[in-house]
Amino acid sequence: MHELSVASAIVEACAGRAGGARVLRVTVEVGELAAVSPDALRFCFDTCAQGTAVAGAELDIVEIPGRATCDACGGSVALSSPYGVCACGGYLRIVRGRELRVREMEVV
C-alpha cells in the first residue's frame, strides 16, 4: 500500500508550508494512471494527519482521466491503463493521467 507513503508526503508538505497555521482543506490531483487508489489515499491521509496541523483537514481528490496521443496518426485516445495501442496500430504516448500533486490548501 504505497498510498501510505504518498499520504505521509502530502501531510508533511502541507504542514511545512502552513507555517504553524491549521490546515482546513487540501486539494490533490490524482491521475487515473498514477496507480493510486483515491479511497486508500483518503484513509491514509486521515491517519497520517493525526497530531499535525493537517489533522481534521478535508481531502479533496480531483481525478484526472488518462489520455494519450498516437505517434503514427496523431489521434487522441482515452486510456484507463498505462498500456495500449491506437486503432491504427501506432504506439501511444501518455499526455494526461499520471499526475499526483497538491493543487491547493486552505489554512486559517
C-alpha positions as CSV (number, residue, x, y, z in Angstrom):
1,M,0.0,0.0,0.0
2,H,2.2,2.9,-1.3
3,E,-0.7,5.3,-0.6
4,L,0.5,5.5,3.0
5,S,3.9,7.0,1.8
6,V,2.1,9.3,-0.6
7,A,-0.3,10.5,2.1
8,S,2.6,11.0,4.5
9,A,4.4,13.1,2.0
10,I,1.3,15.2,1.3
11,V,0.7,15.8,5.0
12,E,4.4,16.6,5.6
13,A,4.5,19.1,2.7
14,C,1.2,20.8,3.7
15,A,2.2,21.0,7.4
16,G,5.5,22.5,6.4
17,R,4.0,25.1,4.1
18,A,1.3,26.0,6.6
19,G,3.9,27.6,8.9
20,G,2.0,26.6,12.1
21,A,-1.4,27.6,10.8
22,R,-4.2,25.0,10.9
23,V,-5.0,23.4,7.5
24,L,-8.7,23.1,6.7
25,R,-8.6,21.6,3.2
26,V,-6.2,20.0,0.9
27,T,-6.9,19.5,-2.8
28,V,-4.9,16.9,-4.6
29,E,-4.9,15.9,-8.3
30,V,-4.6,12.1,-8.8
31,G,-4.2,10.8,-12.4
32,E,-6.1,7.7,-13.4
33,L,-2.8,6.2,-14.5
34,A,-0.9,7.1,-11.3
35,A,-1.6,3.7,-9.6
36,V,-3.0,5.5,-6.5
37,S,-6.4,4.5,-5.1
38,P,-8.3,7.6,-4.1
39,D,-10.1,5.6,-1.3
40,A,-6.9,4.3,0.1
41,L,-5.3,7.7,-0.1
42,R,-8.2,9.3,1.8
43,F,-7.9,6.7,4.6
44,C,-4.1,7.0,4.8
45,F,-4.3,10.8,4.8
46,D,-6.6,10.9,7.9
47,T,-4.2,8.5,9.7
48,C,-1.0,10.4,8.7
49,A,-2.6,13.8,9.6
50,Q,-3.3,12.9,13.3
51,G,-1.3,15.1,15.6
52,T,-0.2,17.6,12.9
53,A,-1.5,20.9,11.7
54,V,-3.3,19.0,9.0
55,A,-5.4,16.9,11.5
56,G,-9.1,17.1,10.6
57,A,-8.5,18.7,7.2
58,E,-10.8,17.7,4.4
59,L,-9.1,16.0,1.5
60,D,-10.5,16.8,-1.9
61,I,-9.3,14.5,-4.7
62,V,-9.6,15.6,-8.3
63,E,-9.3,12.5,-10.5
64,I,-7.6,13.2,-13.9
65,P,-8.6,10.9,-16.7
66,G,-5.9,9.1,-18.7
67,R,-5.2,10.4,-22.2
68,A,-2.7,9.6,-24.9
69,T,-1.8,10.7,-28.4
70,C,-0.8,8.3,-31.2
71,D,2.7,8.8,-32.6
72,A,1.5,7.5,-36.0
73,C,-1.8,9.2,-36.7
74,G,-1.8,12.0,-34.1
75,G,-5.2,10.8,-32.7
76,S,-6.2,11.4,-29.1
77,V,-7.2,8.3,-27.1
78,A,-8.7,7.9,-23.7
79,L,-6.7,5.5,-21.5
80,S,-7.7,3.6,-18.4
81,S,-4.4,1.6,-18.2
82,P,-0.8,2.8,-18.9
83,Y,-0.6,0.4,-21.9
84,G,-2.3,0.5,-25.3
85,V,-2.1,0.7,-29.0
86,C,-4.1,3.0,-31.2
87,A,-6.8,1.7,-33.6
88,C,-4.3,2.5,-36.4
89,G,-1.7,0.2,-34.8
90,G,0.5,3.1,-33.7
91,Y,2.1,3.5,-30.3
92,L,0.5,5.7,-27.7
93,R,2.3,8.5,-25.8
94,I,0.6,9.3,-22.4
95,V,-0.1,13.0,-22.1
96,R,-2.5,13.1,-19.1
97,G,-3.4,10.8,-16.2
98,R,-0.1,10.3,-14.3
99,E,-0.5,13.5,-12.2
100,L,0.0,13.3,-8.5
101,R,0.2,16.7,-6.9
102,V,-1.1,19.0,-4.3
103,R,-3.1,21.6,-6.2
104,E,-4.0,23.9,-3.2
105,M,-4.6,24.0,0.5
106,E,-6.8,26.2,2.7
107,V,-5.4,27.4,6.1
108,V,-6.6,29.5,9.0
